[in-house]
Amino acid sequence: MNFSFFKKSIPTGIFLVIFSIIGITVFYQLLSVDERLKIYNPIDVNPRLVDTSVKNIKKNHKIGDFQLINQNGEQITNDDYKDKIYIADFFFTRCQTICIAMAYNMSELQDYYKNDSEIMFLSHSVTPVMDSVPILKEYALRKGVIDGKWNVTTGPKKHIYDLARKSYFAVLDEGNGDENDFIHTEQFVLIDKERRIRGFYDGTEKEDMKKIIRDIEVLKKEYE
């Protein structure tokens, strides 16, 4: 029996095992990189969606601080969404067009994630003067909003409109949030735990709801 052959083969075998382990590790790292969602900055978005004050920002864009009032009259701030992944949208309770489908789809997503404490929802009224707390409460009850899971909010109009244009990049039209300004958008915006935009979706489309669910699963893997 040629024992020298086995002696020579052992280092070769060890090398092949180590090489295989490294190769597999690199493969999965590359795979995980491919699966990461894009981080959106103002420069990555249709310029018509971006307020001129932030249009040239290339990195580190985050959702601005906000102070809103929800359906229960409670103040809602960024702290309520700390370490959460959330979906944001803009609506008004009297809307009889796109908001109907948007509210239905948001409620379906809420139901899908109702036992997942990592996921939340945030809706901003674009007619905050008309959408008082009692109106929002009645709306929330009709739409099956779960308190603590989905906040349906009102607040100063200029503040909400600045959020739409300078933080979420949700609307195409220009304006300054005055009494004559009005925004109407079907956008759902996916926000990560660092307050960064990770996706835009048509809130009226079922296929986009499936994409949100897929994207949330990809996003959650970043935090594992």
C-alpha positions as CSV (number, residue, x, y, z in Angstrom):
1,M,0.0,0.0,0.0
2,N,1.3,3.4,-1.0
3,F,1.1,5.4,2.3
4,S,3.0,8.4,0.7
5,F,0.0,8.9,-1.6
6,F,-2.4,9.3,1.4
7,K,0.1,11.6,3.1
8,K,0.2,13.8,0.0
9,S,-3.6,13.7,-0.4
10,I,-4.4,14.8,3.2
11,P,-3.2,18.4,2.7
12,T,-4.9,18.5,-0.7
13,G,-8.1,17.3,0.9
14,I,-7.9,19.9,3.7
15,F,-7.3,22.6,1.1
16,L,-10.3,21.6,-0.9
17,V,-12.5,21.6,2.1
18,I,-11.4,25.0,3.2
19,F,-11.7,26.3,-0.3
20,S,-15.2,24.9,-0.6
21,I,-16.2,26.6,2.7
22,I,-14.9,29.9,1.6
23,G,-16.5,29.6,-1.7
24,I,-19.9,28.8,-0.2
25,T,-19.6,31.7,2.3
26,V,-18.7,34.2,-0.5
27,F,-21.6,32.8,-2.6
28,Y,-24.2,33.4,0.1
29,Q,-22.7,36.9,0.9
30,L,-23.1,37.8,-2.7
31,L,-26.6,36.4,-2.8
32,S,-27.5,38.4,0.3
33,V,-26.1,41.6,-1.3
34,D,-28.2,41.0,-4.4
35,E,-31.3,40.6,-2.2
36,R,-30.9,43.9,-0.4
37,L,-33.4,46.6,-1.2
38,K,-32.3,49.9,-2.6
39,I,-31.9,52.8,-0.3
40,Y,-33.6,55.8,-1.9
41,N,-32.1,59.3,-1.7
42,P,-33.5,62.4,-3.4
43,I,-31.1,62.1,-6.3
44,D,-32.5,58.6,-7.0
45,V,-36.1,59.7,-7.4
46,N,-38.1,61.4,-10.2
47,P,-37.1,65.1,-9.8
48,R,-40.8,66.0,-10.0
49,L,-41.4,64.2,-6.8
50,V,-38.6,66.0,-4.9
51,D,-38.8,69.4,-3.3
52,T,-36.1,71.8,-4.6
53,S,-34.7,72.2,-1.1
54,V,-33.5,68.6,-0.9
55,K,-33.2,67.7,-4.7
56,N,-29.4,67.5,-4.7
57,I,-28.9,65.3,-1.7
58,K,-27.1,62.1,-2.7
59,K,-27.0,60.1,0.5
60,N,-28.1,59.7,4.1
61,H,-31.7,60.9,3.4
62,K,-34.1,60.1,6.3
63,I,-37.7,60.8,7.1
64,G,-37.9,64.0,8.9
65,D,-39.1,64.4,12.5
66,F,-42.9,64.5,12.7
67,Q,-45.6,65.3,15.3
68,L,-49.1,64.2,14.4
69,I,-52.3,63.3,16.1
70,N,-53.9,59.9,15.6
71,Q,-57.5,58.6,15.7
72,N,-57.5,58.5,19.5
73,G,-56.2,62.0,19.9
74,E,-52.8,60.8,20.8
75,Q,-49.6,62.5,19.7
76,I,-47.6,60.4,17.3
77,T,-43.9,61.0,16.6
78,N,-40.9,59.2,15.2
79,D,-40.4,57.7,18.6
80,D,-43.6,55.6,18.1
81,Y,-41.9,54.1,15.0
82,K,-38.5,53.6,16.5
83,D,-37.0,50.2,15.5
84,K,-40.0,49.5,13.3
85,I,-40.5,48.9,9.6
86,Y,-43.5,50.8,8.4
87,I,-45.6,51.7,5.4
88,A,-46.7,55.3,4.9
89,D,-49.4,56.8,2.7
90,F,-51.4,60.0,2.2
91,F,-55.3,60.0,2.1
92,F,-58.4,61.8,3.1
93,T,-61.5,60.4,4.7
94,R,-64.0,61.9,2.1
95,C,-62.0,60.5,-0.9
96,Q,-64.2,58.4,-3.1
97,T,-61.6,57.4,-5.7
98,I,-58.1,56.0,-5.1
99,C,-58.3,56.1,-1.3
100,I,-61.0,53.4,-1.2
101,A,-58.6,50.9,-2.8
102,M,-55.7,52.2,-0.8
103,A,-57.5,51.8,2.5
104,Y,-58.6,48.3,1.6
105,N,-55.1,47.3,0.6
106,M,-53.6,48.8,3.7
107,S,-56.1,47.0,5.9
108,E,-55.2,43.7,4.1
109,L,-51.5,44.3,4.8
110,Q,-52.4,45.2,8.4
111,D,-54.2,41.9,8.7
112,Y,-51.3,40.0,7.2
113,Y,-48.8,41.5,9.7
114,K,-51.2,41.8,12.7
115,N,-49.1,39.5,14.8
116,D,-45.7,40.9,13.7
117,S,-44.7,43.6,16.1
118,E,-41.9,44.7,13.8
119,I,-44.3,46.1,11.2
120,M,-46.5,49.2,11.5
121,F,-48.5,51.6,9.3
122,L,-48.9,55.3,9.1
123,S,-51.5,57.3,7.2
124,H,-51.5,61.1,6.8
125,S,-54.6,63.1,6.1
126,V,-54.1,65.6,3.2
127,T,-57.3,67.5,4.4
128,P,-56.3,67.7,8.1
129,V,-58.7,70.6,8.9
130,M,-61.7,68.5,7.8
131,D,-60.3,65.3,9.2
132,S,-60.6,66.0,12.9
133,V,-60.0,63.4,15.5
134,P,-63.6,62.3,15.8
135,I,-63.8,62.0,12.0
136,L,-60.6,59.9,12.0
137,K,-61.9,57.7,14.8
138,E,-65.1,56.9,12.9
139,Y,-63.0,56.3,9.7
140,A,-60.6,54.0,11.7
141,L,-63.5,51.9,13.0
142,R,-64.9,51.5,9.5
143,K,-61.6,50.4,8.1
144,G,-60.7,48.0,10.9
145,V,-57.7,50.0,12.1
146,I,-55.9,48.3,14.9
147,D,-54.8,50.8,17.6
148,G,-51.0,50.7,18.1
149,K,-50.5,49.0,14.7
150,W,-51.9,51.6,12.3
151,N,-52.0,55.3,13.0
152,V,-54.4,57.4,10.9
153,T,-53.3,60.9,11.5
154,T,-54.0,64.6,11.2
155,G,-51.9,67.7,12.0
156,P,-50.8,71.0,10.7
157,K,-51.3,71.0,6.9
158,K,-47.9,72.5,6.1
159,H,-46.2,70.0,8.2
160,I,-48.0,67.1,6.5
161,Y,-47.4,68.5,3.0
162,D,-43.7,69.1,3.8
163,L,-43.4,65.4,4.9
164,A,-45.0,64.3,1.6
165,R,-42.7,66.4,-0.6
166,K,-39.4,66.6,1.4
167,S,-39.4,63.3,3.2
168,Y,-41.5,60.7,1.4
169,F,-41.4,62.0,-2.1
170,A,-44.9,60.9,-2.6
171,V,-46.4,63.6,-4.8
172,L,-45.7,65.0,-8.3
173,D,-47.4,68.4,-8.0
174,E,-45.7,71.4,-6.5
175,G,-47.1,73.5,-3.6
176,N,-46.3,75.1,-0.3
177,G,-49.0,73.6,2.0
178,D,-51.2,76.7,2.0
179,E,-55.0,76.7,2.1
180,N,-55.2,76.3,-1.7
181,D,-52.7,73.4,-1.9
182,F,-53.9,69.9,-2.4
183,I,-52.1,66.6,-2.9
184,H,-53.6,63.3,-4.1
185,T,-51.4,60.3,-4.4
186,E,-51.7,56.5,-4.5
187,Q,-48.1,56.0,-3.3
188,F,-47.3,53.6,-0.5
189,V,-43.8,54.1,0.8
190,L,-41.7,51.5,2.7
191,I,-39.5,52.8,5.5
192,D,-36.9,50.9,7.3
193,K,-35.8,51.0,11.0
194,E,-33.3,53.8,10.2
195,R,-36.0,56.0,8.7
196,R,-34.8,55.4,5.2
197,I,-37.0,54.9,2.1
198,R,-36.7,51.3,0.7
199,G,-39.5,51.1,-1.8
200,F,-42.4,52.9,-3.6
201,Y,-45.6,51.1,-4.6
202,D,-49.0,51.8,-6.1
203,G,-51.4,51.5,-3.2
204,T,-54.3,50.7,-5.5
205,E,-52.7,47.7,-7.2
206,K,-52.9,44.1,-5.8
207,E,-49.6,43.1,-7.5
208,D,-47.8,45.9,-5.7
209,M,-49.2,44.6,-2.4
210,K,-47.6,41.2,-3.1
211,K,-44.3,43.1,-3.9
212,I,-44.5,44.9,-0.6
213,I,-44.8,41.6,1.3
214,R,-41.8,40.2,-0.7
215,D,-39.8,43.3,-0.1
216,I,-40.5,43.4,3.6
217,E,-39.3,39.8,4.0
218,V,-36.0,40.8,2.2
219,L,-35.7,43.9,4.4
220,K,-36.3,41.9,7.6
221,K,-33.4,39.7,6.7
222,E,-31.1,42.7,7.0
223,Y,-31.9,42.8,10.7
224,E,-31.5,39.2,11.5
